[in-house]
Amino acid sequence: MMGSDAVNPLIAALQSNNSTQRIGAAQALGRIGDFRAVDPLIASLHDDFSLVRQAAATALGAIGSVDSVDPLIAVLQDNGSDAQEQAAKALGEIGDPRAVDPLIEVLDSEQPFVSENAIVALGKIGDPRAVEPLMQMLLQNKTVYRDSLKQALISIGAPAVEPLIETLQNTDPYLQEFAISALGEIKDPRAVSPLIAMLKESNNHIPVYKALVNIGEPSVVMLIETLQDGDIEAAGYAAKALGEIKDARAVEPLISALNNEDFYYRDWVATSLGQIGDPKAIEPLITSLKGYYAAIQDAAKEALVGFGAIAVEPLIASLTNNDPGVRKYSVLALGEIKDDRAVEPLIAALNDEDYYVRMEVPMALAGFSDSRVVDPLIKTLEDKKWAQIRIKAVDALAALKDPRAVEPLIAALRDEDPYVVSQSASALATIHDERSIEPLLAILNNENEIIQIAVAKAISKFDDPRVTEALTLALNNEDLATIAGAYQFYIQRGESGSEAKLIKALDQFGDKSMAEDFLNCRNSELKAAGEKWASLKGYSIVSGSFSSETPIWGSNP
């Protein structure tokens, strides 16, 4: 039996001799919400068993009949009743203004849950009479109720605004922050002026700016005025708030602030212009990329990326700007936007005269799934001026994994710079073309240990008998650089007695990753060695830090 058909049997069950049945009946009647149950539930407010009385009060709140208000008030006012808490909550659910004064009377109850429920109930009813007593509780610093008080005052809304504004002047910082937050949630325009004053006069910038953002459009005019006056901290937070509000009126003032090189928070201004998203900001944002002010340049670049396709042509044009900062960050932005129109201009930028610009181009091109980028990147491997740019080209080719790069990367194994050679070995391992095996093996015994370690690591990624033979020979010869580079290979093989050589390789050439793999490879000797190495070097390494790449002892014999 469900719903209304169950009401009469449940009402009858309220008279049961079994208290559990009476509780269940009251709870079920509350869920059904049928007004026929109101009078029987009112009668149950006087049941001999406390849990029945509490269930009846809760059910009456759920049904919401105004006929139950006076009986529930009577329970609320009875300090000897153990259903006061439920009565307070029920009166809030019903929302009848007759309950306001009785609820105010129990705010100072000795029973904390009665007080708490009375606060919540007054908030739900929303009667202005509750504002003053609720504010008195706040000013009495009853911190246990602070969250409930704030929510109640927010629910009451406009009548609470003036008292909360007065509280902004309180010397207690917790009360100030309470008032700031509540005013922001109420969103009443009357709060804007005092909050702006506080933004200028106090150190509470973050909660104040967030409150102004919550209030939204009514804050805009005064925030623009604040952006333009002399208080730099307040102006910065005004810029931040205007971006989050996203009002078009802020665009021109924000552009003016961005163009003012003396304005300290230009990075925040750039971010705000990106958040508003008005195309008028694109050219000023590009202009702000100039120089060497990384915070501003990063923020402006992110804003430009946010504009997406409409920023592409202006950014392409800026690749020929006289300022290398503009060119560099335009490369980065185009690399993130990934619009095909940028491919040819970025290829041309591989020949930029500035080192820092040219450094960013290879990885920007690597983000495009476009076959046009491969050959220019291969040509960059021949850049004799800057080894670091050759390394960037190697990294880009590794990211693309195009087989056309294999032979040029093999040729790069003969580069005069050991770091280019090392990175080329790593790139060949990433592309994983078998043509790489013999050339890598040919330089495995290079006299430069940086190269030797990198090559050993690279060839260990190939499952090939030639590799196994070479690495086995290196282990037998106790070639520690090769062992260090290919340590994951040796751990996975799990050869008994190889631990001592692996530990020597760790001691001579190890790093934190190697020590952490020793710790987690499930070999007790290597675990102890990893812990000892980390302790001597002052590193903190994590036991139980497993990933798909963590080598396990003997997992691939």
LINMO-V937783 format. One record per pair of residues at least 24 apart in sequence whose ideal C-beta (glycine too) atoms are under 6 Angstrom apart, sorted by the first residue. I is the first residue (numbers start at 1). J is the second residue. D is the distance in whole Angstrom. If there is no record, write none. Layout:
[[I & J & D] [I & J & D]]
This chain:
[[4 & 34 & 6] [7 & 34 & 5] [7 & 36 & 5] [11 & 40 & 5] [14 & 40 & 5] [14 & 44 & 5] [19 & 49 & 4] [22 & 52 & 5] [23 & 51 & 5] [23 & 52 & 5] [23 & 55 & 5] [26 & 55 & 4] [26 & 56 & 5] [26 & 59 & 5] [27 & 55 & 5] [29 & 59 & 5] [30 & 58 & 6] [30 & 59 & 3] [30 & 62 & 4] [33 & 63 & 5] [35 & 65 & 6] [38 & 65 & 5] [38 & 67 & 5] [38 & 68 & 6] [42 & 68 & 6] [42 & 71 & 5] [45 & 71 & 6] [45 & 75 & 6] [50 & 82 & 5] [53 & 83 & 4] [54 & 83 & 5] [54 & 86 & 5] [57 & 83 & 5] [57 & 86 & 4] [57 & 87 & 5] [57 & 90 & 5] [58 & 86 & 5] [60 & 90 & 5] [61 & 89 & 6] [61 & 90 & 3] [61 & 93 & 4] [64 & 94 & 5] [66 & 96 & 5] [69 & 96 & 5] [69 & 98 & 5] [73 & 102 & 5] [76 & 102 & 5] [77 & 102 & 6] [84 & 114 & 5] [85 & 113 & 5] [85 & 114 & 5] [85 & 117 & 5] [88 & 114 & 6] [88 & 117 & 4] [88 & 118 & 5] [88 & 121 & 5] [89 & 117 & 5] [91 & 121 & 5] [92 & 120 & 6] [92 & 121 & 3] [92 & 124 & 4] [95 & 124 & 6] [95 & 125 & 5] [97 & 127 & 5] [100 & 125 & 6] [100 & 127 & 5] [100 & 129 & 5] [104 & 133 & 5] [107 & 133 & 6] [116 & 148 & 6] [119 & 145 & 6] [119 & 148 & 4] [119 & 149 & 6] [119 & 152 & 5] [120 & 148 & 6] [122 & 152 & 6] [123 & 151 & 6] [123 & 152 & 3] [123 & 155 & 4] [126 & 155 & 6] [126 & 156 & 5] [128 & 159 & 4] [131 & 156 & 6] [131 & 159 & 5] [131 & 160 & 5] [131 & 163 & 6] [135 & 163 & 5] [150 & 182 & 5] [153 & 182 & 5] [154 & 182 & 6] [154 & 185 & 5] [154 & 186 & 6] [157 & 186 & 5] [158 & 188 & 6] [161 & 188 & 5] [161 & 190 & 5] [165 & 194 & 5] [168 & 194 & 6] [168 & 198 & 6] [177 & 207 & 5] [180 & 207 & 5] [180 & 208 & 6] [180 & 211 & 5] [183 & 211 & 6] [184 & 211 & 3] [184 & 214 & 4] [187 & 215 & 5] [189 & 218 & 4] [192 & 218 & 6] [192 & 219 & 5] [192 & 222 & 6] [196 & 222 & 5] [196 & 226 & 6] [199 & 234 & 5] [200 & 231 & 5] [200 & 234 & 4] [205 & 237 & 5] [209 & 237 & 4] [209 & 240 & 6] [209 & 241 & 5] [212 & 241 & 5] [213 & 241 & 5] [213 & 244 & 5] [213 & 245 & 6] [216 & 245 & 6] [220 & 247 & 5] [220 & 249 & 6] [224 & 253 & 5] [227 & 253 & 6] [227 & 257 & 6] [232 & 264 & 5] [236 & 265 & 3] [236 & 268 & 6] [239 & 265 & 6] [239 & 268 & 5] [239 & 269 & 5] [239 & 272 & 5] [240 & 268 & 5] [242 & 272 & 6] [243 & 271 & 6] [243 & 272 & 2] [243 & 275 & 4] [246 & 275 & 6] [246 & 276 & 5] [251 & 276 & 6] [251 & 278 & 5] [251 & 280 & 6] [255 & 284 & 5] [258 & 284 & 5] [258 & 288 & 6] [266 & 296 & 5] [267 & 295 & 4] [267 & 296 & 5] [267 & 299 & 4] [270 & 299 & 4] [270 & 300 & 4] [270 & 303 & 5] [271 & 299 & 5] [273 & 303 & 6] [274 & 303 & 3] [274 & 306 & 5] [279 & 310 & 6] [282 & 311 & 5] [282 & 314 & 5] [286 & 314 & 6] [286 & 318 & 5] [289 & 325 & 6] [289 & 326 & 4] [289 & 329 & 4] [290 & 323 & 4] [290 & 325 & 5] [290 & 326 & 5] [291 & 325 & 5] [297 & 329 & 5] [301 & 329 & 5] [301 & 332 & 6] [301 & 333 & 5] [304 & 333 & 5] [305 & 333 & 5] [305 & 336 & 5] [305 & 337 & 6] [309 & 339 & 6] [312 & 339 & 4] [312 & 341 & 5] [316 & 342 & 6] [316 & 345 & 5] [319 & 345 & 5] [319 & 349 & 5] [324 & 354 & 4] [324 & 357 & 5] [327 & 357 & 5] [328 & 356 & 5] [328 & 357 & 5] [328 & 360 & 6] [331 & 360 & 5] [331 & 361 & 6] [331 & 364 & 5] [332 & 360 & 6] [335 & 364 & 3] [335 & 367 & 5] [338 & 367 & 5] [343 & 368 & 6] [343 & 370 & 5] [343 & 372 & 6] [347 & 376 & 5] [350 & 376 & 6] [350 & 380 & 6] [355 & 386 & 6] [358 & 389 & 5] [359 & 389 & 6] [359 & 392 & 6] [362 & 392 & 4] [362 & 393 & 5] [362 & 396 & 4] [363 & 396 & 5] [366 & 396 & 4] [366 & 399 & 4] [366 & 400 & 6] [374 & 402 & 5] [374 & 404 & 5] [378 & 408 & 5] [381 & 408 & 6] [381 & 412 & 5] [387 & 417 & 4] [387 & 420 & 6] [390 & 420 & 5] [391 & 420 & 6] [391 & 423 & 5] [394 & 423 & 5] [394 & 424 & 5] [394 & 427 & 5] [397 & 427 & 6] [398 & 427 & 4] [398 & 430 & 4] [401 & 431 & 5] [406 & 433 & 5] [406 & 435 & 5] [410 & 439 & 5] [413 & 439 & 6] [413 & 443 & 6] [418 & 448 & 5] [418 & 450 & 5] [418 & 451 & 5] [421 & 451 & 5] [422 & 450 & 6] [422 & 451 & 6] [422 & 454 & 3] [425 & 454 & 5] [425 & 455 & 5] [425 & 458 & 4] [426 & 458 & 6] [429 & 458 & 4] [429 & 461 & 4] [437 & 462 & 6] [437 & 464 & 6] [441 & 470 & 6] [449 & 481 & 5] [452 & 481 & 4] [453 & 481 & 5] [453 & 484 & 5] [453 & 485 & 4] [456 & 482 & 4] [456 & 485 & 3] [456 & 486 & 4] [457 & 485 & 4] [460 & 486 & 4] [460 & 489 & 4] [480 & 504 & 6] [480 & 505 & 5] [480 & 508 & 5] [484 & 509 & 4] [487 & 514 & 6] [488 & 551 & 4] [491 & 521 & 5] [491 & 551 & 4] [491 & 553 & 6] [492 & 551 & 5] [492 & 555 & 5] [492 & 556 & 4] [493 & 557 & 6] [494 & 553 & 5] [494 & 554 & 3] [494 & 557 & 6] [499 & 525 & 4] [499 & 526 & 6] [503 & 529 & 4] [506 & 533 & 6] [512 & 539 & 5] [515 & 541 & 5] [516 & 541 & 4] [517 & 551 & 6] [519 & 543 & 6] [520 & 545 & 6] [520 & 546 & 6] [520 & 550 & 5] [521 & 551 & 6] [521 & 552 & 6] [521 & 553 & 5] [522 & 552 & 6] [522 & 553 & 5] [523 & 553 & 4]]
